[in-house]
Amino acid sequence: MYFRQIYIFILATSIFTTGCQKLVNDPGGEDTNIEVDEGLSYWGGSYNDFGHAVVQTADGGYAVVGSQYSTTTQEDLMLVKFSSSLVFESDTSFGGDNSEYNNIANDLQQTADGGYILVGSTFNGTDNDVWVVKYTPLLTLSWQDTIKGAYNDIGNSIQQTLDGSYVVCGTSHDGNDEDIMLWKIATDGSSHEVVYSETTDNGTRDFGNYAQQTDDGGYIIVGKSQTSTNGNDIRLIKLNVNSGTVSVGFDSTYAIADGNYNDEGIFVQQTSDNGYIVVGNYWASGYGQNNVFVLKTDFQGADANTSIATFGGGFNDFGNCVRQTEDGGFIIVGSKLAQSTTNEDVWVLKLTYDLSTEWDYTYGGSADDIGTSISQTTDGGYIITGNTYSYGNQSEIILLKIDGSGVIQDLSNSTSSE
């Protein structure tokens, strides 16, 4: 393990701090007022708004899902569609059946029919249920479904599977502790079933954060599992599916730091060599702060073929999403606490296949700016969403396009330079 301490700050004072400023008292609600500041698109109302996931769409545009507070206490999903040049096209805001309570979307994917599938949670007045929402290509509601348990159930990721149905990864409370869960939802939302759960009450708190269907038809799941009163380890589970029967291919835990500290896998993706790449966070005991790890392992999750690289320093740094890039390397987005200030910046790291740093940039303004999701685009660049506090007292959703070298692209005018 090592701690990389070379941080490159580009446009750190110009982006987010000049150009159009959104008023603190701008109204909330369903109308989306997009502002553009030197290539950064941002929007929101008079309450907090957060961007959770972004995808490039089949037409070359982009779709962002997040949450919008319509009051100080009520959170609704927000889905916004942009063209390939980041021009606003359409949006929708939805509060579900229990619109007086919080309804949160955590992840989305464009579906084979050109529509969108979203997952999150909805509060039923007593506890949370998994919430799955399907939209048409025109962002009209197609259907919604909830997975209800006796206690809290949360959906964190969703993917359309090879057979056209959907797989949801999340966490369910069984009355004693939390369990990692994988649910499968019918194509039309008419039914759902449990694909995987902890078979017995293991007496520990286990959380499922992300899952992906693998090329062999199985699934890879990442999250965290409790190892001590105050500590967690990364949990990586491979499920095999043969003739409809699900079996565990491997169930591995990894500790970055001492077992008494928190290690958590946030995002996983199958790699081109049929292994897996994981990004997450751990408590760096030597620094007393949160740092980022990247874990690369083979198709068996074998310790002997697992590489781990760590990034960060003496301030809180977080990794939220990782994708393999077309050159075989990896791109990561998260947030970094600037050494000279108390503000977080959007942090993007480009890594080679062997997990060495190719480039390392932050993007931020006068307040906290956080990156939550990143995807490589067809032009070799990257699209990022997250949220910013740099335009007022409340959080706003952001959409940021950068090229393959990390330079911000102002698609409404021309490519900006450092």
N, C-alpha and C positions, 0 to 999 in steps of 0.2 A: 504494500500500500504506500501511497505517497500523497502529498498535498500540493496541488499546483497553485502557485501564488502569483501567476502572471495574468493580470486582468486588463483587458483593453476596453477603454470607454470611448465610444464614438457617438457623436451627436448628443452627448449626455446633457448638455445645457440648452441646445437649440430645439430638439424634438420635445414636444409636449408643452413648451413654455412660450411659444410665439404663435402668431396667427389668431384665428378665431377662438374666442374664449366662451365657453358655455356658462350661462348664468346659474348660480346656485339654486335659484328658485324656479328654474324651468319646470313646467308641469310634468308629472308622470302620466301614465296611461298608455294606450296602444299606439299613438302617433310616434313614429320614429324620426327624430330630427338628427340627421347625420352631419357632423362637422368633420372637416378635414384640415389637418395641421401638418404641413411638410411630409405628406405621405401617410400620416396616421389618421385612420377613421375612428371616431369615437361618438358614442351616443348614450343617452340615458335620461332619466327624469329627475325629479326633486328628491328622490330617495335612492338608495343603493341599487346598482345594477352590476351584474357580474357575467363575464364570458367564460363558458366552461369547455366548449369544444368547437372545432372548425374543420370543415372538409372542403376540398375542391370538388365541384359538381361536374356532371357529365358534359355540360355546355361550356366548361372552362371558367365558370363563375365560382362563387364561394357561398357556403351556408354556415352561419354561426348560431349556436344555441347557447342560451344563458338564462339568467333569471332577472326579473324586474320587480322591484317592490312598488306596488300600487298604493300602499300605505306604509307607515313605519314598521308594521308587523306582518303584513301580508305579502308573500313572495309568489310570483307567477312565472311560468316559463316564457321566454322570449326567443322566437326564431326569426332570423333575418336573412334574406337572400340578396347577394350582390352579383353584378356582372363581372366579367373577367377584368374590367378596368376599374373595379371597386366602386361602381355606380350602384346606388341603392335601387333595388327592383321591387321587393315586396317584403312584408313581415306579418307576423301574427303573435298575439299574446293570449295565453290561455290559463285559466285557473282551475280547470277540472270540475268534477262534480261537487267537491267541497271547496268552493271558491272563496269562502270566508277564512280558509286556513292556508298555510304554506303549501305550495305545489312547485316542486323543483325538478328541472331537467338537468342531468349530469353529463349525458353523452348523446351523440347522434350519428347516424350513417345515412347516406343516400341509398335508397333501395333500388332493386332491379327495374321497377316500374317508373323510376324517376322521382318518386316521392321521398319521404324522409321518415325514419323511425327514431324515436327518442325514448330515453329511459331516465327515471329519477325516483322521486318519492312524493307522496301526497299524504297529508295529515288528515285523519278521519275524525278528529275530535278527541281521540284517546291515545292513538299511537300512529306511527308511520306505516304506510303500505307501499310496496313497489308499484310504480306507475309507468306504464308503457303507452305511448301516444304515436299514432300513425297519421301522417299528413300526405296529401296528394302533391304532385309537382307544383300546383298553384297555391300551396299552403292552406288549403281547406282541410278541415278535420275529417279523416276517414274513419278512425275508430280509436278507442282508448280501452285499456284493460288495467285492472289492479290485481296484485297478488297479496292476499290478506292473510296474516297470521295473528296469533293471539297477542303478539308483542310487536316490537319494531322490526320492519322489513325495509331494506334500502336497496335500490338498484343503482349500480355505479357505472356499468358499461353495457353496450348492446351491439350486436353484429347480426346481419342477415347471414344465414347458413347456406350451405350448398343446396339444400332441399327447399329453400325459399322461406323457411321459418326463421325465428329469431332466438338468439341465445343471450341471456342476461346474467351478468355476474353481480353479486352483491353480498349482503350480510343479513342474517336473520337471528333474532333473539329467541331462544327457546324457553325462556323463563328463568334460566340460571346464568347463561352467558351467551355471547355472540358466536355464530357459526358461519363459515364460508359456505356460500350457496351458488348453484348454477341452475337456472330455470330455462326451459325451452317454451317459446310462445308460438302458437299456430300462426300461419300466414295471415289469416284474417282476424287474429286476436280472439278467436272464439274459445280457446282453451289454452291451458298451460300445464306443464309438468315439471317435477324436480328431476334434473339430470344428475346432480351431485349435491350431497350435504354430508356433514360429519355424521357418521353412522351411529355413534354413541355420544353421550354427553361426556366430553373429555375434561370438563372442569376448567377449561382455559378459554380466554377470549380470542377468537379467530375472526379476521376480517377479510373479505374478498373485495379487491379493488378493480381488477380488470381481467377480462378473459378474451381469448381469440380462438376461433376454430382453426385447427392446423391442417396442413395439406393432406394428412392421412384420414381426415374426417373426425379426428378427436378434438381435444380442447387443451389449451394451456391457461392456467389460472395463476394470478399473483396476488399477494396480500401480505398479511402479517399474522403471527401467532404468538401468544403470550408464553414467555419462558420463565418469568419470575414475577414477583409482585409488581415491579416497576419496569420490567424489560420485555421487549418483543424481538423476534427474529423474522427475517424475510421468509415467506412461505411460497413455494413454487410447486404447483401440482400439474402433472400431465395425465389427462384422461384418454384412454383408448376406447373406441367404439367399434364393435364387431357384431354385425347382425342385430343391431339395436341394443346390445348388451354393453353396458359401460363398466370399465375396469380401470383401476389406477395404474398407470404406467410407472410413474414415480411420484413421490411426495417428499420433497426435500426442504430443509431449512438451512439458511445461511446467516451467519453472524458477521457483521462488518466490524463492530467494536465489541467491547466486553458485554457479556450476556445480560448484564444488569441495566443496559441502556436500550433505547428504542431504535430498532432497525425496521424499515417498512418498505416493501415493494409497492410502487404506485402504478406502473405501466409495464406491459410485456408485449413483445412482438416476436413471431417466428422469423428467423433470419434465412438468408438465401442458401445457407449450408445446412438447413434443417435444425439448427440449434435455436437458442432463444436469447434475446437481449432484454434486460430489465433495468429500469431506472427507479430510484427511490431515495430515501433519506435516512440518515442515521445520526445518532448523537455522538459527536466527536469529543470524547472525554478529555483529551489533551487540550482542547480549546474551550470546552464548556458551551458549545453552540451546535446548531444543526448544520450538517454538511451533506453533500450529494454523493451517491455511489452509482456506478454503472456495472452491471454484472452480465457477463457473457458466458453461456454454458452450452454443452452439446445436447443432442437430442435425448440423452439419458439423464440429464441433470447431474452428471458425474462431477464430484469434487475435483478429481484429477484433471478434468478438462474445463475447469471454471476459472475465468479471469475476472478480477475485480479491480476497478480503478476508482479513486475517490477524488473529489474536487471541492474546493472551498477553503476557508481559512478561519479566522477568529471571529467571524460574524455569521449570523444566520443566513444560510443559502439553501434553496430548495429546488429539486428537480421534479417536474410534473408530467413530462411526456417524452418519449423517445421513439424515433422512427429510423429504420435503415434507409440509407440514401442510395441513389442509383449507382454511385461509385463503390458501393460495398461498405462504406463507413456508416456513421450514425449522426443524427441531429437531435439535440436535446433542448428543451425550453423549460424555464423555471423562473426563479427570482434570486437576486443577489443583493445583500445589504451592502451599500457602498461604504468603503472604509472611512471616507472623510465626512459622511453624513449619517443620519439615522433613517434614511429613506431606502426602500427596496427599488431595484430596477429590474426590468425584463432582462433575463439572462439567456443567451443562446450559445451553445457550445457545439462546434462541429468536430467530430472525432473520426479518426481513421478506423479501419477494421480492427487493428490491434489496441484500440482504446487510447491512443495518444492524441493530444489536442492539435487540431489543424488550425482552428481559429476560435476566438472566445470574445464575444462582444456583449456589452450591456446597452440598453436603451431606456432612458428615463428622463423625468423632469423634476419638478420641485417637490413632489410628494411620492407616495408609494405607487409603483407600477409593477404589475405581476403578469407573467406569462403562464398560461395553463395548458395550451394545446398548440401543436405545430404539425404541419403536413408539408411534404415536398410537393411542389407544383410541376406541371408538365413542362414548364420552361426551365426547370432546374433550380428555381428559387424555392422560397418557403413562405407559407402563410401562417400567421400567428394570431391567436386571440388570447384574451385575458381581461384585466381591468386596470383602471388608472384612477388615482385620486388627485391628479395634477391639474384638473380643470374645475375645482370647486371643493366643497366640503364633503361631497358624497362620491361614491365610486361610480364609474362609467365603463361600459364595455368598449374594448378596443379591437381593431382589426389592422394588422400591420403586415405589409408585403416586403420581403427582402430578397435580394438576388442570391446567387449561389456563393457569393463571397461575403455575405452579411451586410451589404449596402442597402439602405432603405430605398425602395422604389416608389416614387410618387406617380402613380399611374394616371392620376387626373391631369398631370402636366407632363413632366419628364422625369427620368431617373435622377434622384438627388445624389450628390457625391459628398464625401467626407469633407 
